[in-house]
Amino acid sequence: MNARSLALITELALAETRGRVTDRGDYLVVETPDDPGYYYGNLLVLPAAPQLGEVAFWSRRFADELGQRPGVRHATFWWDGTSGDVGARDELLAAGFALEQPQVMAATRLAAQEAPLPVRVLSPDEVLATAELAWIVGDRHDEAYRQFLLRRAAWHRELVARGSAHFHGAFDGDALVSSLGLVELGDLARYQDVQTHPSYRGRGLAGALLVAAADATRAGKVVILAEPESLASRVYERIGFRTVERTASACRSPDLA
C-alpha cells in the first residue's frame, strides 16, 4: 500500500525510525515494540475511511495483528486521503472511537520571527528535558503518561544523536520554557511536540522556534499538523504555513473500550 497523504507519508517515515511498518498489501501495520501503549505508534493504516459495515471488520483485523500483544489495550486506525473524510462516523462513535481530523500544513519558507528569549539548539541530553516540559503542559498527570513522555524523549534524543533530527528550545535563564523538534525525512521534515510553558504563551516563542528549526533543516519542505481553526494553526499560518490537506484517524483508548 502506497500512501498519498503527506501526513501519512511523514508519519510512516517517523514510525520507521523507532519501530516497524509492515505492508499487508491492502493495509499497513505500524508497531512500536518499546511502547505498546502508544496509541498512535501501534495502529493499522487503512487505504480509505471505513465505510458502513467495515468498522467491525477492521476492529477484528486490529485484534489479530496487534491486540494480542502485551500492553496493547487500545485500537487505532489512520486512513489515507487528503480531504479529512471520516466515512462511517456514527458507526465509529458507537464502537467507542474518538475521531481526529487535523489540518496538515506545509511550507518551503517561513517568515523571520524575533525571539523574545534566547533560542538555541538542544544537545542530545538536553532533549530529555522536553519530557518535563511536556508533563507540565499536558492534560494527563498519571505515572503511565509520565513514562510515555520519558520514552518519547529518549527516542527523540536518539534521533538527535544520530543526526536525524534537531530540537530547539527557548530559555529563561536555565529553565527550558518552550521547545520543538524537526525530524529530517529526506526532502521532507516533520515537526514534533511544539510546546510552551503556560506562563510563557502569547510571547511569540513558538513562532521563533518554528522558524529557527526551519532555517536549520536541509529539507525542501516542512510539515506540521494542527487542530483545525486553533490558535496554533493561526500562529503557523502567520509565519508562512498553508493548509495542504486534511487527514483523519480514529482511536479507541482503554477507558473508552
PEJOJO-V160940 format. One line per field, one symbol per residue. phi: phi as a letter, one per 30 degrees, with the letter a starting at -180 (. if undefined). psi: psi as a letter, one per 20 degrees, with the letter a starting at -180 (. if undefined). burial: # if it has 16 or more other C-alpha atoms within 10 Angstrom, else .. Layout:
phi = ???
psi = ???
burial = ???
//
This chain:
phi = .cdcddddedddddeddbbbbcccjcacccbbedadddeccbacccdaddceicdddddddddddbdddejcbcbbbbcdkbciecideddddddjdccbbdcccbacacddbdddbebadcdeddedddddddddddccbcdddededdddddddedddddicabccbcbcicddcaaabbcdbidcbcdbhdbbeedcdicidddddededddcdcddbcbbcbdehdedddddddckdbdcacbbabbcdedcd
psi = ppqhphghghghhghiihcqppojfjrqpppnhimijogjinrpoqhrpprpiighghghhgggghhippiojappppqqrjijpjcmghhgghjjqpqpmqqpqqqipqqqpppirpprqqrghhhhihhhghggirjqlrhhhghghghghhghghgghijirqqqqpqncipoiqrrroppmciqppqpmoqpphijqjjjggghggggghhiqiqhpqqqqqppkrgghhgghhjiqqpirqrqrpporhii.
burial = ..#.####.#.####.#####.....#######.################....#..##..##.###....###########.####.#.##...####.#######..#..#.#.#.#.##.#..#####.###.........##..############...########....##########..#####.####......###########..#.#.######.....##..##.###############....
//
